[in-house]
Amino acid sequence: MASASMLVTATAATPGLSEFASDVVAGLSRPGQKELPSKYLYDDVGSALFDAICLLPEYGLSRAGMRLLQHHSAEVVARLPNPVVVVELGSGSGQKTRWLLKALARRQRVNYYPIDISSSALWRGQQVVGQIDWVRVLGFVCAYLDGLRAVAARRRDGAHMLVLFLGSTIGNFDRPAGDQFLRDVRKTLQPGDALLLATDLEKPIAELLLAYDDPAGVTAAFNKNLLARINRELDGDFDLAQFDHVARYDERHRRVEMHLRSKSCQRIAIRKAGFWCHLDEGESIWTESSHKYDPEEVITMGERTGYRCAGQWIDSEWAFAQSLFFAL
Ligand SMILES: C[S@@+](CC[C@H](N)C(=O)[O-])C[C@H]1O[C@@H](n2cnc3c(N)ncnc32)[C@H](O)[C@@H]1O
């Protein structure tokens, strides 16, 4: 029996303060709708709050993804080439991935490469999957594609890759950007490599809005933490009490949007960026989109970006799909 090993590698691509500062300035200077990139929701505090969101009864996505992997991992593994290395994009705390790794470890030794911009989430994930026999873990703290390229560069002859993109994180991209992302992933893969893509499906709007605006206020805290992060890291003076967390559904784009809405007319200093932001009463900052899909649409999305679909599993309690693709 092999013992699992753990190692965290930080690559040069970790977003630094200056990148954060310039993205904040660019997003808050936009004419019209102000925006902050959703990737900045995940500092140490944000990642811990996201783990708490995954436990909320209203946030059905996470449990659906877990159930699918719990029940169908053996079927997924049966369709994969042998051997494969596993790369996970935005792995977070890796709770659901363990089901797939356990199934795979029944047939081969597994090299598992989780990639996440949040070092604390990555660390927690390694505690979970590092316990599994026959699984060796090497994590990368960096952006998705930088990490994927770093893993691809280590590929041994004859080994295939399985890329996991779980949690419906693809839904944070708008549809054209999601297509482009899948194409960029495809460019790093070889024919026969696999991609397991999780997508949250359309469902009644009231149910969706509760998932992103829970009565206990955990999602509100997750969203507002982005302003707190700016205060901490960029010496900002956002008063969090002056903002409401808002989740709204955009029917045209089929997405839930999270916003932070200013309760008053205010001027905010972000000193380390040398920037002052003005917000009117009622004006919002858009912080995250979560696009919702139709199961067939997911298959065509894969087909037009360089893959063929080899299976799709849909949860019976919360409409949520995991689709297995092979790179053409
Ligand atoms: C919605 S969570 C999903 C986590 C996990 N996959 C799950 O299913 O619960 C998204 C994860 O992606 C990470 N993330 C967000 N943007 C990223 C980026 N550009 N590059 C790498 N990781 C990113 C976040 O830190 C977070 O852990």
The ligand as an SDF file (V2000), in Angstrom:
LIG
                    3D

 27 29  0  0  0  0  0  0  0  0999 V2000
  -17.3450   27.9150   -6.7770 C   0  0  0  0  0  0  0  0  0  0  0  0
  -15.8660   27.4310   -5.9650 S   0  0  0  0  0  0  0  0  0  0  0  0
  -15.8900   25.6980   -6.3150 C   0  0  0  0  0  0  0  0  0  0  0  0
  -14.9920   24.8970   -5.4350 C   0  0  0  0  0  0  0  0  0  0  0  0
  -15.0580   23.3660   -5.6740 C   0  0  0  0  0  0  0  0  0  0  0  0
  -14.6320   23.0240   -7.0150 N   0  0  0  0  0  0  0  0  0  0  0  0
  -16.4430   22.8380   -5.4160 C   0  0  0  0  0  0  0  0  0  0  0  0
  -17.0060   22.2340   -6.3290 O   0  0  0  0  0  0  0  0  0  0  0  0
  -16.9560   23.0250   -4.3100 O   0  0  0  0  0  0  0  0  0  0  0  0
  -14.6410   28.0460   -7.0850 C   0  0  0  0  0  0  0  0  0  0  0  0
  -13.1930   27.7540   -6.6910 C   0  0  0  0  0  0  0  0  0  0  0  0
  -12.3520   28.2240   -7.7600 O   0  0  0  0  0  0  0  0  0  0  0  0
  -11.3010   29.0220   -7.2430 C   0  0  0  0  0  0  0  0  0  0  0  0
  -11.0300   30.0330   -8.2900 N   0  0  0  0  0  0  0  0  0  0  0  0
  -11.7890   31.0790   -8.6530 C   0  0  0  0  0  0  0  0  0  0  0  0
  -11.2330   31.7290   -9.6800 N   0  0  0  0  0  0  0  0  0  0  0  0
  -10.0770   31.0790   -9.9700 C   0  0  0  0  0  0  0  0  0  0  0  0
   -9.0650   31.2530  -10.9510 C   0  0  0  0  0  0  0  0  0  0  0  0
   -9.1370   32.2440  -11.8410 N   0  0  0  0  0  0  0  0  0  0  0  0
   -8.0250   30.3830  -10.9810 N   0  0  0  0  0  0  0  0  0  0  0  0
   -7.9420   29.3590  -10.0540 C   0  0  0  0  0  0  0  0  0  0  0  0
   -8.8920   29.1450   -9.1020 N   0  0  0  0  0  0  0  0  0  0  0  0
   -9.9420   29.9880   -9.0750 C   0  0  0  0  0  0  0  0  0  0  0  0
  -11.8250   29.6010   -5.9470 C   0  0  0  0  0  0  0  0  0  0  0  0
  -10.7800   29.9240   -5.0500 O   0  0  0  0  0  0  0  0  0  0  0  0
  -12.7240   28.4670   -5.4320 C   0  0  0  0  0  0  0  0  0  0  0  0
  -12.0240   27.5770   -4.5980 O   0  0  0  0  0  0  0  0  0  0  0  0
  1  2  1  0
  2  3  1  0
  2 10  1  0
  3  4  1  0
  4  5  1  0
  5  6  1  0
  5  7  1  0
  7  8  2  0
  7  9  1  0
 10 11  1  0
 11 12  1  0
 11 26  1  0
 12 13  1  0
 13 14  1  0
 13 24  1  0
 14 15  1  0
 14 23  1  0
 15 16  2  0
 16 17  1  0
 17 18  1  0
 17 23  2  0
 18 19  1  0
 18 20  2  0
 20 21  1  0
 21 22  2  0
 22 23  1  0
 24 25  1  0
 24 26  1  0
 26 27  1  0
M  CHG  2   2   1   9  -1
M  END
$$$$
